[in-house]
Amino acid sequence: MKTVHERQLAQPLGYGIGNTPLQAITFSMQGVAHTIHLKLEGFNPTHSMKDRTAYSLVQKLEDQGKLNENSTIVESTSGNLGVAMARLCQLKGYKFLAVVDPKTTAENLAKLQTFGAQVDIVREPDENNGYLLSRLAHIQKIIVDHPDYVWTNQYDNPANPSIHYSSTGPEIYTQMNQKIDAIFVPTSTGGTLAGIGKFFREVLPSTQIIGVDAFGSVIFDTPSAPRKLTGIGSSRRSTFLHKELYDEYVLVKDEEAFAFCRLLFASTGIAVGGSSGAVLTACARYLSQHRYAQHVVCVCADHGDNYRSSIFNDSWLKEQALELLEAHLGNVEQISL
Ligand SMILES: Cc1ncc(COP(=O)(O)O)c(C=O)c1O
């Protein structure tokens, strides 16, 4: 007989979203080979886990009867959610406005246009060295001035964590045959971490749930500082994250995350984005201290093709004065399939 979670998996979300692969790789560290399972969310239709979030946010507006033929859905996004929303809204016939900032990659801007989104770029940084607060202020003004604009509000909407509780978490649980020691999850809104954390607290509470954030982000109440990593990190705290949903958090520097992206690609051909590099960094640190952890999962939130002109471009790294060194890989000597 199928469990409730296996029954959920049997019903795909639709629009080609979810049921992404789990890929095993090996970290060679101080003579020990550690197997790590990558949950490759880049296999979603717009190449990030934000296809799931977009699906859930739009579904909720539909369920609440908040959309009609005059509506424009608006959302603040540093990129991936915007692209996911743009595709889904185009497929469903809704207008969509993405409020982005100068850190949005050229690749994501092009995709937003391909999927027919309107784009507003907010250029004024906020007091925490990010753009989030500026983007939110811009949206507040729009929805006050234009009643036909409907804000999905990924930062406060329970539909954000709930899709990771009902799809991402159960997929990992089933793909790992219900044996998981630790899961590393990148954080920005905190929706993914909160949803996966809640799911595993219920089905396998021994699983260590580890939030991964960018050095300089304030999600876990750490000091703000400039950062180059995108997707991960935030200039305000998450409304979804409560201490009981995760065990610890790890802060990762730009160079560490980018060094892992480059080594993973060079040695396996798997291209992932900066937040996935951060998650691999955190995982490597954890394995240095927990040599016997066997069933380890890294949530790789997006595909590396979004970062061809940044993380995977030597000239860009040079312009940013980022030098990637062996020391940034911690104890990892080699990565292999
Ligand atoms: C690449 C990437 N990694 C991590 C995250 C963080 O996910 P969440 O907002 O669910 O915390 C995002 C969110 O946009 C993302 O695009």
Ligand as a Chemical Component Dictionary entry (heavy atoms), coordinates in Angstrom:
data_LIG
# 
_chem_comp.id                   LIG 
_chem_comp.type                 NON-POLYMER 
_chem_comp.pdbx_formal_charge   0 
_chem_comp.three_letter_code    LIG 
# 
loop_
_chem_comp_atom.comp_id 
_chem_comp_atom.atom_id 
_chem_comp_atom.alt_atom_id 
_chem_comp_atom.type_symbol 
_chem_comp_atom.charge 
_chem_comp_atom.model_Cartn_x 
_chem_comp_atom.model_Cartn_y 
_chem_comp_atom.model_Cartn_z 
_chem_comp_atom.pdbx_ordinal 
LIG C1 C1 C 0 18.992 29.911 -7.088 1  
LIG C2 C2 C 0 18.208 30.034 -5.829 2  
LIG N1 N1 N 0 18.663 29.439 -4.725 3  
LIG C3 C3 C 0 18.021 29.547 -3.554 4  
LIG C4 C4 C 0 16.851 30.260 -3.432 5  
LIG C5 C5 C 0 16.185 30.364 -2.094 6  
LIG O1 O1 O 0 14.903 29.778 -2.050 7  
LIG P1 P1 P 0 13.825 30.286 -1.016 8  
LIG O2 O2 O 0 13.338 31.622 -1.497 9  
LIG O3 O3 O 0 12.757 29.254 -1.046 10 
LIG O4 O4 O 0 14.464 30.404 0.322  11 
LIG C6 C6 C 0 16.339 30.888 -4.565 12 
LIG C7 C7 C 0 15.151 31.705 -4.476 13 
LIG O5 O5 O 0 14.860 32.487 -5.356 14 
LIG C8 C8 C 0 17.025 30.764 -5.791 15 
LIG O6 O6 O 0 16.578 31.352 -6.918 16 
# 
loop_
_chem_comp_bond.comp_id 
_chem_comp_bond.atom_id_1 
_chem_comp_bond.atom_id_2 
_chem_comp_bond.value_order 
_chem_comp_bond.pdbx_ordinal 
LIG C1 C2 SING 1  
LIG C2 N1 SING 2  
LIG C2 C8 DOUB 3  
LIG N1 C3 DOUB 4  
LIG C3 C4 SING 5  
LIG C4 C5 SING 6  
LIG C4 C6 DOUB 7  
LIG C5 O1 SING 8  
LIG O1 P1 SING 9  
LIG P1 O2 DOUB 10 
LIG P1 O3 SING 11 
LIG P1 O4 SING 12 
LIG C6 C7 SING 13 
LIG C6 C8 SING 14 
LIG C7 O5 DOUB 15 
LIG C8 O6 SING 16 
# 
